[in-house]
Amino acid sequence: MSKIDPPSTADATESPHAPGGLESLGERLTAIPFNRPVLSGKEVDYVLDAIRRMHISGDGYYTKACQAFLEQEICVPKVLLTTSCTHALEMCALLLEIRPGDEVIVSSFTFTSTINAFVLRGAIPRFIDISPDTLNIDPRLVERAITQRTRAIVVMHYAGVACEMDSILAIAKAHQVSIVEDNAHGLLGRYKGKPLGSFGALATQSFHETKNFTCGEGGALLLNDTSLVDRAEIIREKGTDRSKFFRGQVDKYSWVDLGSSYLPSDVLAAYLLAQFEVKDRIQEVRRTAWQTYSTALREWATDHGVRLPFVPQHCEQAYHMFYLLMPSSQERDAFIAYMKRRRISCVFHYLPLHLSNMGRSFGGAIGDCPVTEDISDRLVRLPMYNNIGAAELNEVISVAKDFSDWTTEHAHGHPA
């Protein structure tokens, strides 16, 4: 492919029914979004029931039911729902007693919360690069980054495909460093048969609107180290032993530790439980979508220098996302613009954290993580949601393949 510019929509006539004038171009009127929140089961019924139970604050019937579900599915001794995955990560930093000057190893190709939760406690991030195949933290680089100040290794299972946990666990054990799993993408994924979220001393989940299972905003803290459970309950309850009070273990509760308000409403938990109950149906839709993209685009991708996701045989992915790695940043940007012109929303993903303003303040510089810098410029995600159907998938695939024809015509001076 040659270097190209994004297609222009300047010649299109604006229409309230077809943004960008697509109606005048004969395009369909219904857009395909990148993400669409979906009612998958009894969400409305359960939300109304939570209200009728007269307990819409946290730790009610539905909160406990969601926690029990996660404990069983992930084989985790204790799960606590939180207001977000970000807040669950902040709890991890508190539980590990991260202090100013401590170092935390993390991939540069992840969401800001993955490291920001620890920086809030004064930690210094040690950004390392990703493996070019799975786009997960490169275990070969982890040990090199360890110093006497290293307190934690935070791994994020990108796209719901597991990091190489055997290697990382061995490194952490040798250096007596804690592992935290940011499993925002990976619920129900597995590594060598073991659920993601069950490897680190602590792990976190996200139930944001864009995730496989959602309540709009929400998360969970997974505690595999049972010695941290009591303190986790205190931190989650604004630093008080309120949970013990409700269990009758103390006659009154008081302020005993650091903490904040990390407890979600039982209304959100009610919505979430309804989705958990139809997990197999949700995952089947996403598996079908992922496999449809993979099968239909494989030959096209090979012919045009586009790379599709890689999933190692020993990993069972969570079918969280499907992405393309375009040959260049220019073609990635042109692809996104072209799909938008055809009313299909495709988006890029993480920018390198070490090159952000905050990352540079910790010494990050161009060339520190070359794979991350390259991948970030070329990655684009295709639409994926819990009721995406065959017609929408076929449309996305067809238009994506049309992009190659458009680039050929554009390169020869015949814009589509």
VOPAGU-2260 file (C-alpha; in pm, 1 decimal, decimal comma):
REM VOPAGU-2260
SITE   aa  ch    i         X         Y         Z
SITE  MET   A    0       0,0       0,0       0,0
SITE  SER   A    1     118,1     351,0     -75,2
SITE  LYS   A    2     103,4     646,7     157,3
SITE  ILE   A    3    -243,5     800,5     148,6
SITE  ASP   A    4    -450,2    1070,7     312,1
SITE  PRO   A    5    -787,1    1016,0     482,0
SITE  PRO   A    6   -1085,0    1050,1     247,8
SITE  SER   A    7   -1257,8    1387,1     246,0
SITE  THR   A    8   -1629,9    1433,7     306,6
SITE  ALA   A    9   -1625,2    1795,7     195,6
SITE  ASP   A   10   -1835,3    1718,0    -112,7
SITE  ALA   A   11   -2114,2    1556,2      86,1
SITE  THR   A   12   -2442,7    1726,3     169,5
SITE  GLU   A   13   -2518,6    1734,5     540,1
SITE  SER   A   14   -2829,9    1546,6     651,9
SITE  PRO   A   15   -2981,3    1496,5     999,9
SITE  HIS   A   16   -3027,7    1132,4     905,5
SITE  ALA   A   17   -2685,1    1076,9     761,0
SITE  PRO   A   18   -2392,8    1255,6     932,1
SITE  GLY   A   19   -2132,1    1369,4     686,2
SITE  GLY   A   20   -2380,4    1375,4     400,0
SITE  LEU   A   21   -2381,7     998,9     353,6
SITE  GLU   A   22   -2747,0     999,1     253,1
SITE  SER   A   23   -2649,3    1193,4     -59,3
SITE  LEU   A   24   -2388,6     930,4    -138,3
SITE  GLY   A   25   -2643,9     654,5    -134,1
SITE  GLU   A   26   -2515,6     504,0     188,7
SITE  ARG   A   27   -2737,3     322,3     436,1
SITE  LEU   A   28   -2898,9     529,9     710,2
SITE  THR   A   29   -2818,6     305,9    1007,8
SITE  ALA   A   30   -2468,1     346,7    1148,1
SITE  ILE   A   31   -2268,1      62,1    1298,0
SITE  PRO   A   32   -2119,6     184,2    1627,0
SITE  PHE   A   33   -1792,9      68,6    1774,8
SITE  ASN   A   34   -1975,4     -30,1    2092,8
SITE  ARG   A   35   -2340,1     -63,3    2187,1
SITE  PRO   A   36   -2465,6    -128,5    2544,0
SITE  VAL   A   37   -2719,5    -409,8    2530,1
SITE  LEU   A   38   -2993,1    -544,9    2754,8
SITE  SER   A   39   -2906,7    -913,0    2754,5
SITE  GLY   A   40   -3135,4   -1060,1    3019,0
SITE  LYS   A   41   -3335,7    -947,7    3321,3
SITE  GLU   A   42   -3153,2    -619,0    3382,8
SITE  VAL   A   43   -3467,8    -406,8    3414,6
SITE  ASP   A   44   -3647,7    -663,6    3631,6
SITE  TYR   A   45   -3353,6    -692,1    3868,2
SITE  VAL   A   46   -3302,7    -316,0    3895,3
SITE  LEU   A   47   -3669,9    -274,8    3989,8
SITE  ASP   A   48   -3638,6    -559,9    4237,6
SITE  ALA   A   49   -3335,1    -394,0    4398,0
SITE  ILE   A   50   -3542,6     -79,9    4447,3
SITE  ARG   A   51   -3832,0    -276,6    4592,1
SITE  ARG   A   52   -3596,3    -445,1    4836,5
SITE  MET   A   53   -3535,3     -97,0    4984,4
SITE  HIS   A   54   -3158,0    -144,9    4971,8
SITE  ILE   A   55   -3002,0      45,0    4685,6
SITE  SER   A   56   -2672,4     129,7    4854,7
SITE  GLY   A   57   -2385,0    -115,6    4844,2
SITE  ASP   A   58   -2341,7    -469,8    4973,2
SITE  GLY   A   59   -2703,4    -566,1    4920,7
SITE  TYR   A   60   -2851,6    -884,2    4776,9
SITE  TYR   A   61   -2727,8    -825,2    4421,7
SITE  THR   A   62   -2378,6    -714,9    4523,9
SITE  LYS   A   63   -2333,0   -1037,5    4715,0
SITE  ALA   A   64   -2473,5   -1243,5    4426,9
SITE  CYS   A   65   -2228,1   -1085,3    4179,7
SITE  GLN   A   66   -1936,7   -1144,9    4413,0
SITE  ALA   A   67   -2036,0   -1508,8    4457,1
SITE  PHE   A   68   -2056,7   -1551,8    4080,0
SITE  LEU   A   69   -1707,0   -1412,0    4028,0
SITE  GLU   A   70   -1559,6   -1615,6    4313,0
SITE  GLN   A   71   -1692,9   -1933,0    4154,8
SITE  GLU   A   72   -1607,9   -1851,2    3792,4
SITE  ILE   A   73   -1254,7   -1727,9    3857,3
SITE  CYS   A   74   -1178,5   -1959,0    4152,1
SITE  VAL   A   75   -1090,0   -1663,5    4375,1
SITE  PRO   A   76   -1125,9   -1683,3    4755,8
SITE  LYS   A   77   -1278,7   -1334,8    4789,2
SITE  VAL   A   78   -1421,7   -1077,4    4548,5
SITE  LEU   A   79   -1538,7    -726,3    4634,1
SITE  LEU   A   80   -1738,4    -523,2    4383,0
SITE  THR   A   81   -1609,5    -169,4    4337,2
SITE  THR   A   82   -1725,4     146,6    4166,0
SITE  SER   A   83   -1469,7      94,3    3886,2
SITE  CYS   A   84   -1164,2    -103,7    3785,6
SITE  THR   A   85    -968,5     215,8    3850,8
SITE  HIS   A   86   -1083,7     216,6    4211,8
SITE  ALA   A   87   -1003,4    -153,2    4246,4
SITE  LEU   A   88    -648,6     -73,3    4130,6
SITE  GLU   A   89    -627,5     211,1    4383,2
SITE  MET   A   90    -724,0     -39,1    4651,6
SITE  CYS   A   91    -441,2    -264,0    4531,0
SITE  ALA   A   92    -192,7      18,8    4583,2
SITE  LEU   A   93    -323,3      76,1    4935,1
SITE  LEU   A   94    -320,9    -294,9    5020,4
SITE  LEU   A   95      39,3    -331,4    4900,2
SITE  GLU   A   96     130,7     -23,2    5105,9
SITE  ILE   A   97     291,1     152,2    4811,2
SITE  ARG   A   98     491,2     451,1    4932,8
SITE  PRO   A   99     678,3     739,5    4765,6
SITE  GLY   A  100     984,7     613,1    4583,8
SITE  ASP   A  101     859,6     257,6    4537,5
SITE  GLU   A  102     882,6     130,7    4179,7
SITE  VAL   A  103     607,2     -47,2    3987,9
SITE  ILE   A  104     674,4    -229,8    3661,0
SITE  VAL   A  105     406,4    -192,0    3395,7
SITE  SER   A  106     359,5    -212,7    3021,3
SITE  SER   A  107     358,3     119,4    2839,2
SITE  PHE   A  108      70,8     -12,4    2626,0
SITE  THR   A  109    -216,2      -2,3    2872,9
SITE  PHE   A  110    -479,0     232,8    3015,4
SITE  THR   A  111    -370,1     517,2    3240,8
SITE  SER   A  112    -546,3     370,5    3546,5
SITE  THR   A  113    -319,3      64,6    3539,1
SITE  ILE   A  114     -29,4     273,8    3666,3
SITE  ASN   A  115    -197,6     594,0    3783,3
SITE  ALA   A  116    -346,2     409,3    4082,1
SITE  PHE   A  117       7,8     344,9    4206,2
SITE  VAL   A  118     147,3     686,0    4112,7
SITE  LEU   A  119    -122,5     835,8    4336,0
SITE  ARG   A  120      54,5     667,6    4629,8
SITE  GLY   A  121     392,4     806,2    4520,9
SITE  ALA   A  122     516,0     515,7    4309,8
SITE  ILE   A  123     761,4     559,7    4024,2
SITE  PRO   A  124     651,2     373,4    3709,1
SITE  ARG   A  125     900,7     157,0    3523,5
SITE  PHE   A  126     754,3     132,5    3174,3
SITE  ILE   A  127     859,8    -166,0    2966,6
SITE  ASP   A  128     777,7    -279,3    2616,4
SITE  ILE   A  129     529,8    -535,5    2486,8
SITE  SER   A  130     571,5    -859,5    2296,1
SITE  PRO   A  131     501,2    -799,8    1925,6
SITE  ASP   A  132     275,4   -1105,9    1898,5
SITE  THR   A  133      18,0   -1076,7    2182,7
SITE  LEU   A  134      85,2    -706,2    2263,4
SITE  ASN   A  135     118,9    -804,9    2630,3
SITE  ILE   A  136     400,2    -706,1    2864,6
SITE  ASP   A  137     722,9    -870,3    2744,7
SITE  PRO   A  138     837,7   -1112,0    3018,1
SITE  ARG   A  139    1193,1   -1100,5    2883,1
SITE  LEU   A  140    1210,8    -735,1    2983,2
SITE  VAL   A  141    1046,7    -764,7    3323,9
SITE  GLU   A  142    1344,6    -902,5    3513,8
SITE  ARG   A  143    1578,0    -640,1    3368,2
SITE  ALA   A  144    1353,1    -368,0    3507,4
SITE  ILE   A  145    1357,1    -497,4    3865,8
SITE  THR   A  146    1555,6    -298,7    4121,8
SITE  GLN   A  147    1575,5    -297,5    4500,1
SITE  ARG   A  148    1284,5     -53,1    4498,8
SITE  THR   A  149    1048,1    -268,4    4290,4
SITE  ARG   A  150     729,9    -346,3    4484,0
SITE  ALA   A  151     492,4    -476,8    4217,5
SITE  ILE   A  152     458,0    -602,5    3862,5
SITE  VAL   A  153     124,9    -501,6    3709,9
SITE  VAL   A  154      20,8    -714,6    3413,2
SITE  MET   A  155    -268,0    -630,7    3180,7
SITE  HIS   A  156    -409,9    -910,9    2965,5
SITE  TYR   A  157    -453,4    -717,8    2641,6
SITE  ALA   A  158    -770,1    -796,7    2443,1
SITE  GLY   A  159    -844,5   -1075,5    2690,5
SITE  VAL   A  160    -540,5   -1281,3    2582,4
SITE  ALA   A  161    -323,6   -1390,7    2873,8
SITE  CYS   A  162      22,1   -1260,4    2950,5
SITE  GLU   A  163     291,5   -1528,3    2982,8
SITE  MET   A  164     217,3   -1586,6    3348,6
SITE  ASP   A  165     455,8   -1879,3    3410,0
SITE  SER   A  166     756,9   -1661,4    3331,3
SITE  ILE   A  167     623,9   -1360,2    3519,2
SITE  LEU   A  168     529,6   -1564,3    3826,4
SITE  ALA   A  169     878,0   -1715,6    3838,0
SITE  ILE   A  170    1041,4   -1372,2    3818,1
SITE  ALA   A  171     812,6   -1230,4    4087,4
SITE  LYS   A  172     881,5   -1523,3    4319,4
SITE  ALA   A  173    1257,9   -1500,7    4272,2
SITE  HIS   A  174    1257,4   -1131,4    4362,2
SITE  GLN   A  175     973,4   -1143,6    4618,8
SITE  VAL   A  176     767,1    -892,6    4424,4
SITE  SER   A  177     386,6    -885,2    4420,7
SITE  ILE   A  178     186,0    -938,6    4102,5
SITE  VAL   A  179    -129,4    -742,0    4028,5
SITE  GLU   A  180    -344,6    -849,4    3733,0
SITE  ASP   A  181    -536,2    -578,3    3551,0
SITE  ASN   A  182    -795,7    -814,7    3405,5
SITE  ALA   A  183   -1021,4    -543,8    3264,6
SITE  HIS   A  184   -1027,6    -719,9    2925,4
SITE  GLY   A  185   -1002,2   -1078,4    3037,8
SITE  LEU   A  186   -1302,1   -1200,4    3236,7
SITE  LEU   A  187   -1357,3   -1571,5    3154,3
SITE  GLY   A  188   -1026,1   -1593,0    2970,5
SITE  ARG   A  189    -774,4   -1860,9    3071,4
SITE  TYR   A  190    -401,9   -1929,7    3068,7
SITE  LYS   A  191    -314,7   -2298,5    3044,4
SITE  GLY   A  192    -660,8   -2380,4    3175,0
SITE  LYS   A  193    -648,0   -2146,5    3475,9
SITE  PRO   A  194    -880,7   -1841,6    3489,3
SITE  LEU   A  195    -731,5   -1498,3    3436,5
SITE  GLY   A  196    -754,7   -1303,3    3758,7
SITE  SER   A  197    -644,7   -1599,6    3970,1
SITE  PHE   A  198    -265,3   -1557,4    3931,9
SITE  GLY   A  199    -173,9   -1237,0    4112,2
SITE  ALA   A  200    -197,5   -1170,2    4482,8
SITE  LEU   A  201    -454,0    -916,1    4365,4
SITE  ALA   A  202    -648,2    -869,0    4044,3
SITE  THR   A  203    -907,3    -629,7    3911,2
SITE  GLN   A  204   -1205,4    -639,3    3675,0
SITE  SER   A  205   -1389,2    -372,2    3477,2
SITE  PHE   A  206   -1761,4    -354,8    3407,9
SITE  HIS   A  207   -1743,9     -34,6    3207,5
SITE  GLU   A  208   -1988,8      11,0    2920,5
SITE  THR   A  209   -1731,7    -114,4    2668,3
SITE  LYS   A  210   -1663,5    -447,3    2841,2
SITE  ASN   A  211   -1820,3    -789,9    2774,1
SITE  PHE   A  212   -2020,8    -762,3    3096,7
SITE  THR   A  213   -2125,6    -417,0    3207,2
SITE  CYS   A  214   -2330,6    -207,6    3444,9
SITE  GLY   A  215   -2221,1     119,1    3284,7
SITE  GLU   A  216   -1951,8     193,0    3540,1
SITE  GLY   A  217   -1821,6     -67,5    3780,5
SITE  GLY   A  218   -1539,2    -300,3    3874,2
SITE  ALA   A  219   -1420,3    -564,7    4115,8
SITE  LEU   A  220   -1120,9    -639,8    4334,8
SITE  LEU   A  221   -1012,8   -1004,5    4335,0
SITE  LEU   A  222    -820,3   -1119,5    4640,8
SITE  ASN   A  223    -614,7   -1435,1    4594,7
SITE  ASP   A  224    -406,1   -1349,2    4903,3
SITE  THR   A  225    -657,8   -1409,7    5183,1
SITE  SER   A  226    -441,3   -1223,1    5435,3
SITE  LEU   A  227    -550,1    -902,0    5262,8
SITE  VAL   A  228    -926,7    -960,4    5280,7
SITE  ASP   A  229   -1001,9    -791,6    5613,9
SITE  ARG   A  230    -805,0    -479,7    5525,5
SITE  ALA   A  231    -962,3    -468,7    5178,6
SITE  GLU   A  232   -1307,7    -454,3    5334,9
SITE  ILE   A  233   -1195,0    -167,5    5556,2
SITE  ILE   A  234   -1039,1      29,2    5270,6
SITE  ARG   A  235   -1354,9     -17,2    5062,3
SITE  GLU   A  236   -1569,6     112,0    5350,4
SITE  LYS   A  237   -1401,6     452,3    5383,7
SITE  GLY   A  238   -1138,3     317,0    5621,7
SITE  THR   A  239   -1391,7     188,3    5873,9
SITE  ASP   A  240   -1466,5    -160,4    6010,8
SITE  ARG   A  241   -1831,8    -121,4    5908,1
SITE  SER   A  242   -1841,5    -465,3    5745,5
SITE  LYS   A  243   -1746,6    -628,2    6075,9
SITE  PHE   A  244   -2020,2    -427,6    6248,0
SITE  PHE   A  245   -2286,1    -560,5    6009,9
SITE  ARG   A  246   -2160,2    -914,9    6069,7
SITE  GLY   A  247   -2188,3    -860,9    6445,3
SITE  GLN   A  248   -1813,9    -889,8    6500,6
SITE  VAL   A  249   -1788,0    -545,8    6666,0
SITE  ASP   A  250   -2052,2    -349,0    6857,8
SITE  LYS   A  251   -1980,4     -26,5    6670,6
SITE  TYR   A  252   -1768,8      75,0    6374,6
SITE  SER   A  253   -1506,4     346,6    6357,9
SITE  TRP   A  254   -1223,0     485,5    6147,7
SITE  VAL   A  255    -933,8     237,3    6162,5
SITE  ASP   A  256    -732,9     276,1    5839,4
SITE  LEU   A  257    -696,1     460,3    5510,7
SITE  GLY   A  258    -983,2     416,9    5271,7
SITE  SER   A  259   -1239,3     572,3    5044,3
SITE  SER   A  260   -1588,1     517,7    4904,9
SITE  TYR   A  261   -1530,0     229,1    4666,1
SITE  LEU   A  262   -1862,3      51,0    4715,8
SITE  PRO   A  263   -2107,9      51,0    4420,8
SITE  SER   A  264   -2484,1      77,3    4442,3
SITE  ASP   A  265   -2682,1    -245,9    4458,2
SITE  VAL   A  266   -2879,2    -110,4    4159,8
SITE  LEU   A  267   -2565,4    -140,0    3945,8
SITE  ALA   A  268   -2501,0    -487,9    4082,6
SITE  ALA   A  269   -2857,0    -587,2    3989,1
SITE  TYR   A  270   -2795,1    -482,4    3630,3
SITE  LEU   A  271   -2463,4    -667,3    3627,2
SITE  LEU   A  272   -2601,0    -992,2    3769,6
SITE  ALA   A  273   -2853,0   -1015,9    3487,6
SITE  GLN   A  274   -2562,2   -1014,5    3242,1
SITE  PHE   A  275   -2364,2   -1271,3    3439,1
SITE  GLU   A  276   -2663,7   -1504,9    3422,8
SITE  VAL   A  277   -2648,4   -1513,1    3042,0
SITE  LYS   A  278   -2269,8   -1525,4    3018,9
SITE  ASP   A  279   -2269,0   -1817,7    2776,8
SITE  ARG   A  280   -2499,1   -1638,8    2533,5
SITE  ILE   A  281   -2297,2   -1317,0    2551,9
SITE  GLN   A  282   -1969,3   -1498,2    2498,9
SITE  GLU   A  283   -2109,6   -1700,3    2209,2
SITE  VAL   A  284   -2211,0   -1382,3    2024,3
SITE  ARG   A  285   -1866,8   -1233,6    2077,1
SITE  ARG   A  286   -1688,1   -1557,0    1985,2
SITE  THR   A  287   -1888,8   -1578,0    1663,0
SITE  ALA   A  288   -1811,5   -1215,7    1579,9
SITE  TRP   A  289   -1439,4   -1259,2    1649,0
SITE  GLN   A  290   -1415,3   -1576,6    1443,4
SITE  THR   A  291   -1618,7   -1425,3    1160,0
SITE  TYR   A  292   -1379,9   -1131,7    1137,4
SITE  SER   A  293   -1077,4   -1357,4    1160,2
SITE  THR   A  294   -1191,8   -1601,2     891,5
SITE  ALA   A  295   -1331,5   -1347,0     646,5
SITE  LEU   A  296   -1042,6   -1100,6     670,9
SITE  ARG   A  297    -747,0   -1338,9     682,3
SITE  GLU   A  298    -677,1   -1360,7     309,1
SITE  TRP   A  299    -740,7    -988,2     257,6
SITE  ALA   A  300    -507,9    -906,7     546,8
SITE  THR   A  301    -229,8   -1123,9     407,8
SITE  ASP   A  302    -263,5    -965,8      63,8
SITE  HIS   A  303    -247,3    -610,3     199,3
SITE  GLY   A  304      11,1    -632,0     474,2
SITE  VAL   A  305    -243,3    -613,6     755,0
SITE  ARG   A  306    -191,5    -823,7    1068,2
SITE  LEU   A  307    -473,7    -988,1    1262,5
SITE  PRO   A  308    -473,7   -1072,7    1636,9
SITE  PHE   A  309    -257,4   -1358,9    1758,6
SITE  VAL   A  310    -380,5   -1597,0    2030,3
SITE  PRO   A  311    -133,8   -1860,7    2158,4
SITE  GLN   A  312    -268,4   -2215,4    2171,5
SITE  HIS   A  313    -232,6   -2231,9    2550,2
SITE  CYS   A  314    -454,7   -1924,2    2593,0
SITE  GLU   A  315    -835,1   -1920,1    2590,5
SITE  GLN   A  316    -921,4   -1562,1    2506,4
SITE  ALA   A  317   -1216,8   -1363,7    2639,9
SITE  TYR   A  318   -1327,8   -1235,6    2296,1
SITE  HIS   A  319   -1310,6    -878,9    2418,5
SITE  MET   A  320   -1198,6    -709,7    2097,5
SITE  PHE   A  321   -1088,8    -761,5    1738,9
SITE  TYR   A  322    -817,6    -538,5    1599,7
SITE  LEU   A  323    -619,1    -484,7    1281,4
SITE  LEU   A  324    -255,5    -379,2    1260,9
SITE  MET   A  325    -231,9    -165,0     949,7
SITE  PRO   A  326      98,1    -127,2     759,1
SITE  SER   A  327     147,2     235,5     867,1
SITE  SER   A  328      -1,1     508,7    1085,2
SITE  GLN   A  329    -114,9     696,7     772,9
SITE  GLU   A  330    -308,5     396,4     648,2
SITE  ARG   A  331    -454,5     336,0     995,0
SITE  ASP   A  332    -584,1     692,7    1009,4
SITE  ALA   A  333    -715,0     672,1     654,1
SITE  PHE   A  334    -890,0     343,0     732,7
SITE  ILE   A  335   -1066,4     493,7    1035,1
SITE  ALA   A  336   -1174,3     795,9     830,6
SITE  TYR   A  337   -1291,7     579,7     541,4
SITE  MET   A  338   -1496,6     353,9     769,4
SITE  LYS   A  339   -1648,3     661,2     934,4
SITE  ARG   A  340   -1746,2     794,8     593,0
SITE  ARG   A  341   -1926,9     465,4     539,3
SITE  ARG   A  342   -2093,6     506,7     881,8
SITE  ILE   A  343   -1890,8     241,8    1062,3
SITE  SER   A  344   -1713,0     345,2    1380,3
SITE  CYS   A  345   -1361,5     204,9    1420,6
SITE  VAL   A  346   -1120,7     341,3    1679,9
SITE  PHE   A  347    -753,7     329,3    1772,3
SITE  HIS   A  348    -639,2     235,5    2121,5
SITE  TYR   A  349    -373,3     317,5    2378,7
SITE  LEU   A  350    -110,3     583,9    2324,9
SITE  PRO   A  351     231,0     495,9    2474,2
SITE  LEU   A  352     223,3     590,5    2840,6
SITE  HIS   A  353     596,4     658,3    2852,7
SITE  LEU   A  354     553,2     931,6    2588,5
SITE  SER   A  355     258,7    1102,0    2759,2
SITE  ASN   A  356     314,8    1423,0    2953,7
SITE  MET   A  357     311,1    1226,4    3278,0
SITE  GLY   A  358     528,9     952,1    3134,6
SITE  ARG   A  359     789,3    1200,8    3019,4
SITE  SER   A  360     790,5    1355,4    3367,7
SITE  PHE   A  361     920,7    1018,0    3488,2
SITE  GLY   A  362    1191,5    1012,3    3221,9
SITE  GLY   A  363    1011,2     846,7    2931,6
SITE  ALA   A  364    1157,8     914,7    2588,4
SITE  ILE   A  365    1111,2     814,1    2225,9
SITE  GLY   A  366    1272,6     478,2    2162,3
SITE  ASP   A  367    1229,5     342,8    2515,4
SITE  CYS   A  368     954,4     103,0    2404,7
SITE  PRO   A  369     985,2      69,2    2026,4
SITE  VAL   A  370     725,9    -206,2    1983,5
SITE  THR   A  371     467,6      -7,9    2179,0
SITE  GLU   A  372     543,4     304,9    1978,7
SITE  ASP   A  373     501,0     117,0    1651,6
SITE  ILE   A  374     189,5     -81,4    1747,0
SITE  SER   A  375      10,7     219,4    1892,8
SITE  ASP   A  376      45,0     403,4    1561,1
SITE  ARG   A  377     -98,9     119,5    1352,9
SITE  LEU   A  378    -370,7     -51,0    1559,5
SITE  VAL   A  379    -741,9      -7,5    1485,4
SITE  ARG   A  380   -1033,8    -184,5    1654,3
SITE  LEU   A  381   -1342,7    -307,3    1472,2
SITE  PRO   A  382   -1700,4    -288,8    1608,0
SITE  MET   A  383   -1774,4    -549,4    1876,3
SITE  TYR   A  384   -2077,1    -565,9    2106,6
SITE  ASN   A  385   -2312,7    -816,7    2261,6
SITE  ASN   A  386   -2578,7    -822,3    1990,6
SITE  ILE   A  387   -2374,6    -759,3    1679,7
SITE  GLY   A  388   -2532,1    -967,8    1405,2
SITE  ALA   A  389   -2433,1   -1131,6    1079,3
SITE  ALA   A  390   -2556,0    -840,1     866,0
SITE  GLU   A  391   -2347,8    -588,6    1061,2
SITE  LEU   A  392   -2041,0    -811,1    1060,3
SITE  ASN   A  393   -2068,3    -867,6     686,4
SITE  GLU   A  394   -2105,6    -493,6     628,5
SITE  VAL   A  395   -1794,7    -415,7     833,1
SITE  ILE   A  396   -1598,4    -684,5     648,3
SITE  SER   A  397   -1719,4    -572,9     306,2
SITE  VAL   A  398   -1641,2    -206,4     365,9
SITE  ALA   A  399   -1300,3    -290,0     515,2
SITE  LYS   A  400   -1212,3    -479,4     197,2
SITE  ASP   A  401   -1344,2    -188,2     -12,8
SITE  PHE   A  402   -1087,6      31,5     159,8
SITE  SER   A  403    -813,9    -144,5     -34,7
SITE  ASP   A  404    -986,6     -63,6    -363,5
SITE  TRP   A  405   -1027,4     297,6    -250,6
SITE  THR   A  406    -657,6     328,7    -165,3
SITE  THR   A  407    -558,5     189,1    -504,4
SITE  GLU   A  408    -780,6     436,2    -690,5
SITE  HIS   A  409    -672,7     722,8    -464,0
SITE  ALA   A  410    -302,9     644,2    -516,6
SITE  HIS   A  411    -359,3     669,5    -896,8
SITE  GLY   A  412    -540,8     998,8    -873,0
SITE  HIS   A  413    -897,3     860,1    -894,6
SITE  PRO   A  414   -1057,3     930,4    -555,3
SITE  ALA   A  415   -1367,3     724,3    -479,1
